[in-house]
Amino acid sequence: MTVTFNIFQGNISWSALVHQLNSDILLRHILMKGNVNTIDLNLSYCEETGKGKITNKNNQLIGDFSTYF
């Protein structure tokens, strides 16, 4: 499956091919390419829409992601 990431600060976007959808894999991609200033991130995901949110430790929305099969 393909995951498209969007980080709002810096307007950073990229896509990655993943074989398994879990938070460890998503966080690794975000930390490597997202140019975020913290490792304390939370992810939420809706299976029905295939979309997720990336928030920081203050529960502020800093980005989102979408899955495509």
C-alpha positions as CSV (number, residue, x, y, z in Angstrom):
1,M,0.0,0.0,0.0
2,T,1.1,3.6,-0.5
3,V,0.9,6.2,2.2
4,T,1.0,9.9,1.4
5,F,2.2,12.1,4.2
6,N,1.7,15.9,4.6
7,I,3.5,17.9,7.3
8,F,2.0,21.4,7.4
9,Q,5.0,23.3,8.7
10,G,7.3,23.7,5.7
11,N,4.7,22.3,3.4
12,I,6.4,18.9,3.2
13,S,4.7,16.0,1.3
14,W,5.9,12.6,0.2
15,S,4.6,9.1,-0.5
16,A,6.0,5.8,0.7
17,L,5.3,2.2,-0.1
18,V,4.7,0.2,3.1
19,H,3.9,-3.5,3.4
20,Q,2.3,-3.2,6.8
21,L,0.3,-0.3,8.4
22,N,1.3,0.3,12.0
23,S,2.4,3.2,14.1
24,D,6.1,2.2,14.3
25,I,6.4,2.2,10.5
26,L,4.5,5.5,10.1
27,L,6.5,7.2,12.8
28,R,9.8,6.1,11.3
29,H,8.8,7.7,7.9
30,I,7.6,10.9,9.6
31,L,10.8,11.2,11.7
32,M,13.1,10.5,8.7
33,K,11.5,12.8,6.2
34,G,9.0,15.1,7.9
35,N,11.5,17.5,9.5
36,V,9.5,17.6,12.7
37,N,10.9,19.2,15.8
38,T,9.8,16.5,18.2
39,I,9.6,12.7,18.5
40,D,6.6,12.9,20.8
41,L,3.9,12.4,18.1
42,N,0.5,10.8,18.1
43,L,-1.2,9.2,15.2
44,S,-4.9,8.6,14.7
45,Y,-6.3,6.6,11.7
46,C,-9.8,6.0,10.3
47,E,-10.1,2.7,8.5
48,E,-13.3,3.8,6.8
49,T,-11.8,6.9,5.1
50,G,-8.2,5.7,4.9
51,K,-7.0,9.0,6.4
52,G,-5.1,9.8,9.5
53,K,-3.9,12.8,11.6
54,I,-0.5,13.6,13.1
55,T,-0.6,15.6,16.3
56,N,2.2,16.7,18.7
57,K,2.3,16.3,22.4
58,N,0.0,19.4,22.9
59,N,-2.6,17.7,20.6
60,Q,-2.0,20.3,17.9
61,L,-2.5,19.0,14.4
62,I,0.8,19.2,12.5
63,G,0.1,16.9,9.5
64,D,-2.0,14.2,8.0
65,F,-1.6,11.0,6.0
66,S,-3.7,8.9,3.6
67,T,-3.5,5.3,2.5
68,Y,-4.0,3.9,-1.0
69,F,-4.2,0.2,-1.9
